[in-house]
């Protein structure tokens, strides 16, 4: 089974190993949070909650009528069964409730999570805080080149179209304009601060399997261009198995599926300061 690993950006040896399925869900939860302008602490709380409630798996069962990543209940007004089993919807609902908790970022994680979830075991969230913290640092882009995956593709459809669709799914059409789509602007007309996806083979890539993501210089969650770029690069690696992604390159570093330890390596271009594009090469 394909696996992923995230390590602490502090160089203290802290790491967390998880499955490709969990990586996809963690990436979605993080993308939804950053698009809403939520701080990294909110993403950490959300990831720890999902680790406790579902093991970061989108499960169709639970206690009574609980469902999905956060074990939300249709009978308690969280949405329909179909909505709750949509990870993007479920994450949005979690953040919507968290944002109403006064001073949640200053509260202990267990307290903040419990005020949203109202669990019978509120202290259970605490044990997931270390793993959620390193995950959030990587997936928000603050800790660079810290998330890697084996990247062995599963049986679901992949390719450039699937990558672009997944980007829109997780980041939203309004926040993440897709070049060439009916509702989107062309790259040259895309407003500042809005990421865009170039058509395959654009910008001189020479490869019809390449998706080029233009990184915004600003974002709702803050952090600047480099942080947003690493968030997008780590998102791509987290989705590598599901979307048949073979290679991701950003800021002079490259990750290649199936490479030794699937680590980020220097791409030899000397372009560490080039932070405007994330390039994603698919297997089909």
Backbone torsions as a table, in degrees:
resi	resn	phi	psi	omega
1	UNK	NA	130.8	178.4
2	UNK	-59.0	143.0	178.8
3	UNK	-131.6	163.1	177.5
4	UNK	-127.6	157.8	178.2
5	UNK	-137.9	136.8	172.9
6	UNK	-123.0	138.1	-179.3
7	UNK	-120.1	157.8	179.5
8	UNK	-69.1	137.2	175.9
9	UNK	-73.8	-7.0	-179.6
10	UNK	-83.7	-8.0	-179.7
11	UNK	70.8	25.2	-177.9
12	UNK	-95.9	8.1	177.6
13	UNK	85.0	-3.3	178.2
14	UNK	-68.4	133.6	178.9
15	UNK	-149.5	162.7	178.6
16	UNK	-142.2	128.5	179.8
17	UNK	-107.7	134.6	-177.1
18	UNK	-148.8	173.4	-175.5
19	UNK	-86.7	165.7	177.4
20	UNK	-62.3	-36.6	177.2
21	UNK	-62.1	-45.6	178.7
22	UNK	-64.2	-36.2	-179.7
23	UNK	-63.6	-43.5	179.0
24	UNK	-60.0	-45.9	-178.5
25	UNK	-67.1	-39.4	177.4
26	UNK	-63.5	-39.6	179.4
27	UNK	-65.5	-39.0	178.2
28	UNK	-65.6	-46.6	179.0
29	UNK	-57.5	-42.7	-179.1
30	UNK	-68.7	-44.3	-179.8
31	UNK	-60.3	-42.2	179.0
32	UNK	-62.7	-43.3	-179.2
33	UNK	-64.5	-46.2	-178.6
34	UNK	-67.7	-34.9	177.6
35	UNK	-65.6	-28.8	177.1
36	UNK	-80.8	-3.7	-178.0
37	UNK	79.2	19.3	179.2
38	UNK	-77.1	144.7	179.2
39	UNK	-73.2	167.7	-179.9
40	UNK	-57.5	-34.0	178.9
41	UNK	-60.4	-38.1	178.4
42	UNK	-64.9	-40.1	177.9
43	UNK	-64.2	-41.1	177.4
44	UNK	-60.2	-44.2	179.0
45	UNK	-62.3	-43.9	-179.4
46	UNK	-64.3	-43.9	-179.6
47	UNK	-65.7	-42.6	178.4
48	UNK	-62.9	-39.1	178.9
49	UNK	-63.7	-46.2	180.0
50	UNK	-67.2	-34.4	175.4
51	UNK	-61.0	-41.2	180.0
52	UNK	-73.7	-45.5	-172.2
53	UNK	-73.9	-36.8	-173.8
54	UNK	-137.8	-0.2	-172.6
55	UNK	66.3	29.2	-177.5
56	UNK	59.1	33.8	175.9
57	UNK	-119.3	141.3	-178.1
58	UNK	-86.8	80.0	-171.2
59	UNK	-92.0	147.8	-174.9
60	UNK	-99.5	26.8	179.2
61	UNK	-153.2	172.7	178.5
62	UNK	166.0	-167.8	178.6
63	UNK	-65.2	126.2	-176.0
64	UNK	53.9	-119.5	-177.8
65	UNK	-104.5	24.0	-179.6
66	UNK	-69.1	140.8	-175.6
67	UNK	-143.4	156.5	165.7
68	UNK	78.1	-167.8	-175.0
69	UNK	-59.7	-38.6	-175.9
70	UNK	-107.6	8.0	-179.0
71	UNK	52.7	49.6	178.6
72	UNK	-81.5	150.4	-172.1
73	UNK	-113.2	122.9	175.6
74	UNK	-56.3	-36.9	-177.4
75	UNK	-69.3	-14.0	-179.6
76	UNK	-105.3	15.7	174.0
77	UNK	84.8	16.1	-178.3
78	UNK	-80.8	-13.6	-178.9
79	UNK	135.6	-179.2	176.5
80	UNK	-77.6	166.5	177.4
81	UNK	-57.2	-44.7	-179.1
82	UNK	-61.9	-42.6	-179.9
83	UNK	-64.5	-46.3	-177.0
84	UNK	-64.2	-30.9	179.1
85	UNK	-82.5	3.2	170.3
86	UNK	-93.1	110.3	-175.9
87	UNK	-54.8	-36.6	179.7
88	UNK	-66.1	-44.5	177.6
89	UNK	-62.7	-47.3	-177.6
90	UNK	-59.9	-42.6	179.4
91	UNK	-65.7	-41.5	177.5
92	UNK	-60.2	-41.2	178.8
93	UNK	-64.1	-41.2	178.7
94	UNK	-60.8	-49.7	-178.5
95	UNK	-65.0	-35.1	178.3
96	UNK	-58.8	-42.6	179.4
97	UNK	-74.8	-39.3	-179.6
98	UNK	-62.8	-39.2	-177.0
99	UNK	-64.3	-18.0	179.1
100	UNK	-89.7	-4.8	178.1
101	UNK	-82.8	117.0	-177.8
102	UNK	-58.5	129.8	175.4
103	UNK	54.5	37.8	-175.9
104	UNK	-59.8	-32.2	-177.4
105	UNK	-68.0	-21.6	179.2
106	UNK	-94.9	-8.0	-178.9
107	UNK	-82.4	153.6	168.9
108	UNK	-55.9	145.3	-176.5
109	UNK	-55.3	-42.3	-178.6
110	UNK	-60.6	-37.9	-178.6
111	UNK	-70.0	-45.4	-179.6
112	UNK	-62.8	-45.7	179.8
113	UNK	-63.8	-41.1	-178.3
114	UNK	-65.9	-33.9	179.6
115	UNK	-69.1	-20.5	173.7
116	UNK	-89.3	-47.3	-169.4
117	UNK	-86.4	-32.8	-175.5
118	UNK	53.5	52.3	-177.9
119	UNK	-78.8	156.7	174.4
120	UNK	-77.7	-9.8	-178.4
121	UNK	-132.2	68.0	-172.5
122	UNK	-62.1	-30.0	-177.8
123	UNK	-75.4	-11.1	-176.5
124	UNK	-66.3	-23.0	-178.7
125	UNK	-68.2	-26.7	-172.6
126	UNK	-59.4	-38.3	-174.6
127	UNK	-67.9	-15.9	-179.2
128	UNK	-95.1	-3.9	-175.5
129	UNK	-62.0	-42.4	180.0
130	UNK	-60.8	-44.5	179.8
131	UNK	-66.4	-43.0	179.8
132	UNK	-63.6	-33.5	-179.0
133	UNK	-66.2	-46.1	179.8
134	UNK	-70.8	-33.6	176.5
135	UNK	-63.9	-46.5	-178.6
136	UNK	-63.3	-40.7	179.9
137	UNK	-61.2	-39.7	179.8
138	UNK	-73.0	-49.5	-171.8
139	UNK	-75.8	-19.5	171.2
140	UNK	-85.1	-7.5	177.1
141	UNK	88.5	1.3	-179.2
142	UNK	-69.4	-40.5	177.4
143	UNK	-98.0	115.1	-171.3
144	UNK	-86.4	145.7	174.8
145	UNK	51.2	42.3	-176.7
146	UNK	-112.5	-5.7	-179.8
147	UNK	-118.3	127.5	178.3
148	UNK	-134.9	157.8	177.8
149	UNK	-139.3	159.2	175.1
150	UNK	-64.3	-40.6	175.4
151	UNK	77.8	18.1	176.2
152	UNK	-74.5	123.2	-174.6
153	UNK	-68.6	144.3	174.2
154	UNK	-93.0	-160.6	-171.8
155	UNK	-91.9	-2.3	-179.6
156	UNK	-74.9	155.1	180.0
157	UNK	-58.9	145.5	178.0
158	UNK	-134.5	-154.4	179.3
159	UNK	98.6	173.1	-176.2
160	UNK	-56.6	-42.2	-179.0
161	UNK	-61.8	-40.1	179.4
162	UNK	-66.5	-36.9	178.3
163	UNK	-64.0	-47.5	-179.3
164	UNK	-63.6	-40.7	178.7
165	UNK	-63.4	-39.4	-179.7
166	UNK	-68.8	-36.1	176.2
167	UNK	-61.4	-45.0	178.3
168	UNK	-66.3	-39.4	179.2
169	UNK	-58.6	-47.5	-174.0
170	UNK	-84.0	-35.2	-174.9
171	UNK	-100.6	-13.6	176.1
172	UNK	86.6	146.5	-178.1
173	UNK	-67.6	-37.2	-178.2
174	UNK	-69.7	-39.8	-179.7
175	UNK	-82.4	-35.4	-173.9
176	UNK	-121.0	90.9	-178.5
177	UNK	-72.4	136.8	177.3
178	UNK	-104.2	116.0	-177.6
179	UNK	-59.2	133.2	178.8
180	UNK	91.1	-14.2	178.3
181	UNK	-74.4	156.0	-174.5
182	UNK	-59.8	-37.1	-174.2
183	UNK	-93.9	1.2	-171.1
184	UNK	-109.0	160.1	175.2
185	UNK	-84.8	165.1	170.8
186	UNK	-74.8	161.5	-179.1
187	UNK	-52.8	-39.1	-177.3
188	UNK	-71.0	-22.4	-177.6
189	UNK	-102.3	-0.1	-177.5
190	UNK	-68.7	130.8	-178.1
191	UNK	-61.1	150.0	176.4
192	UNK	-59.2	136.4	179.2
193	UNK	93.8	-3.8	-179.7
194	UNK	-112.0	119.3	178.6
195	UNK	-62.9	154.1	174.9
196	UNK	-139.7	157.3	178.9
197	UNK	-116.1	122.3	178.9
198	UNK	-77.5	152.3	174.3
199	UNK	-58.8	154.4	-179.0
200	UNK	-57.7	138.4	178.8
201	UNK	79.7	4.7	-177.9
202	UNK	-80.0	174.7	177.6
203	UNK	54.5	30.5	175.8
204	UNK	72.8	22.6	-178.7
205	UNK	-66.8	-31.2	179.7
206	UNK	72.0	7.1	-176.5
207	UNK	-133.7	113.1	-178.4
208	UNK	-66.1	-7.7	177.8
209	UNK	-96.6	6.9	-177.4
210	UNK	-96.4	130.8	171.8
211	UNK	-109.3	123.9	-177.6
212	UNK	-106.9	119.8	-178.9
213	UNK	-103.2	119.3	176.2
214	UNK	-81.0	122.5	-175.1
215	UNK	-85.8	128.3	177.7
216	UNK	-70.9	149.9	178.8
217	UNK	-76.4	-20.8	176.0
218	UNK	-135.0	163.0	176.2
219	UNK	-150.4	166.0	-177.8
220	UNK	-59.8	-35.0	-177.4
221	UNK	-85.4	-5.1	-178.9
222	UNK	79.4	-172.1	176.6
223	UNK	101.4	-17.1	176.3
224	UNK	83.8	176.4	-173.7
225	UNK	-62.0	-47.3	-176.5
226	UNK	-61.9	-43.4	-179.4
227	UNK	-65.0	-42.6	178.5
228	UNK	-62.9	-39.6	178.9
229	UNK	-61.5	-43.6	178.9
230	UNK	-69.5	-31.0	174.4
231	UNK	-62.1	-43.0	178.8
232	UNK	-68.5	-40.3	179.2
233	UNK	-64.3	-44.6	178.0
234	UNK	-66.7	-35.9	174.9
235	UNK	-57.0	-45.5	-178.9
236	UNK	-62.8	-42.7	178.8
237	UNK	-65.2	-41.4	179.1
238	UNK	-61.2	-29.6	-179.7
239	UNK	-97.1	10.2	-171.2
240	UNK	-63.0	-39.8	179.7
241	UNK	-69.0	-46.9	-176.6
242	UNK	-66.4	-32.3	-173.1
243	UNK	-109.5	9.5	177.6
244	UNK	57.5	44.6	179.2
245	UNK	-87.5	127.6	-177.1
246	UNK	-97.3	-31.1	-175.2
247	UNK	-153.2	141.2	175.6
248	UNK	-131.0	131.0	178.7
249	UNK	-130.0	140.8	178.8
250	UNK	-161.8	138.2	173.6
251	UNK	49.7	44.7	175.8
252	UNK	79.5	7.3	177.9
253	UNK	-124.0	153.8	-177.7
254	UNK	-138.3	138.8	172.0
255	UNK	-111.7	134.6	-179.5
256	UNK	-126.2	128.7	-179.7
257	UNK	-61.3	136.8	177.7
258	UNK	77.9	-0.2	178.2
259	UNK	-70.1	161.1	179.3
260	UNK	-54.8	117.5	-179.7
261	UNK	62.5	7.7	-179.8
262	UNK	45.6	40.7	-175.5
263	UNK	-86.8	162.1	172.7
264	UNK	-79.8	131.2	-179.3
265	UNK	-126.8	159.7	175.0
266	UNK	-65.5	132.0	-177.7
267	UNK	-87.4	2.4	176.0
268	UNK	80.5	1.6	-177.3
269	UNK	-86.8	-17.2	-175.6
270	UNK	68.7	25.0	-173.4
271	UNK	-103.6	40.3	-179.3
272	UNK	-60.9	-26.3	-178.4
273	UNK	-93.9	2.6	178.5
274	UNK	-91.6	102.0	-170.7
275	UNK	-117.9	15.8	-173.6
276	UNK	-85.4	-18.7	-175.9
277	UNK	-137.8	142.6	166.7
278	UNK	-108.7	127.7	179.3
279	UNK	-108.5	129.0	-176.8
280	UNK	-121.8	118.3	-179.7
281	UNK	-107.3	126.2	-178.2
282	UNK	-98.5	166.4	-177.8
283	UNK	-85.6	-5.9	179.7
284	UNK	-151.0	NA	NA
